[in-house]
Amino acid sequence: MGDELGAAGLRFERDGVIGWCVIDRPQARNALTPAMYFGIKRAVRLVNSDPELAALIITGTDDVFAPGGDLGGRSEPGDSLPAELSGQDILPFLTIRDSRAPVVSAVNGICQAGGLLIAMLSDIAVASERATFRVPELLRGIPDATYAAVLPAHVGLATARDLLLSARRFDAAEAQRLGVISRVVPHERLRAEALAAVTEILHTAPQARAHVKRMLNERYGDIDYQTMFLALETSPEPREGMRAFMEKRPPEWIPAELSTQRSAP
């Protein structure tokens, strides 16, 4: 496919030895279709297989990095996704984590759900001071296995419980303080600082770097995708959570006397 990523909402751009994967679906606020998730996986594979490329930077457009998957189930003309792939096969998170070529996220704005996992599993996440973050999966009835493994490794168990179970929003300063991401920069410096982060990584020895990454990644432990995808297939909660989101109402599991105390997510 060359530099085509098979997703209408993604662009792949070359800047010398650096590849840029740009999430650009403004009509849906950069919500990720399945083809876009798999396209990000393709972008990682591209920089690992093309001898003219050394690293990848993932970023978004305008005031949104990525809010996670498109809960409306929409796709775009031009999306290309192999029919035989399972849900787990589509997700790019472990491919980003295990990439031999450096992957940096330049978080330009709203960063939630799958978008935040992309940032957290990059080698370095450089965030604009304007970026905001959230782990909203439980608001949608989704028992996210990647977060259950990854978030405690980054922030500790107590803070992981807080962010997962409350699904609250937090800003870039708190995200850095908690260890969700590592660098916060002035918004107008984001591109330059992301390039600087990639340059720093590329000055390290690649074989030694790969060994260190493997040892670091072992701290995440096992990811229970079996439970997650079984719940997505059989539990009524994800369907109700997605319907409630699309209909802009509280999901039915909220006690009636509490449903008006917090606006529909």
Order of alpha helices (4+ residues) and beta strands (2+ residues): beta-beta-alpha-beta-beta-alpha-alpha-beta-beta-alpha-beta-beta-alpha-alpha-beta-alpha-beta-alpha-alpha-alpha-alpha
